[in-house]
Amino acid sequence: MKEKIIHQKTEKEKMLSGELYCALDSELAKEHEKAQSILRKLNNSSDINRSEILKSLFGKTGENFCVKSTFRCDYGYNIYVHF
């Protein structure tokens, strides 16, 4: 008889599916720190450079969009902006 293999979701998988998750997970902590580094750069930049910085943070963007400072988020890759 075969044993049933049950996949336990990672904390990131839980987060992305809207379930309760632990933000202290090492994978999510690294991703959060990366996003915070990008946000520091973004919030200290001129308006000219902002859209390119945001494109590196967001999951997907259109060509024409505007986000004013001070902008905050946890991870960024789950943000989609279309115009």
Number of C-alpha atoms within 10 A of each C-alpha: 3 4 5 6 6 6 6 8 11 14 19 17 12 14 15 12 11 9 11 10 17 14 14 11 12 11 12 19 15 13 16 18 13 15 21 18 12 17 23 13 15 23 16 11 13 9 13 7 11 18 17 10 15 21 17 14 23 16 14 16 17 10 11 9 11 12 11 9 13 10 10 13 13 16 21 22 15 12 12 12 16 9 8
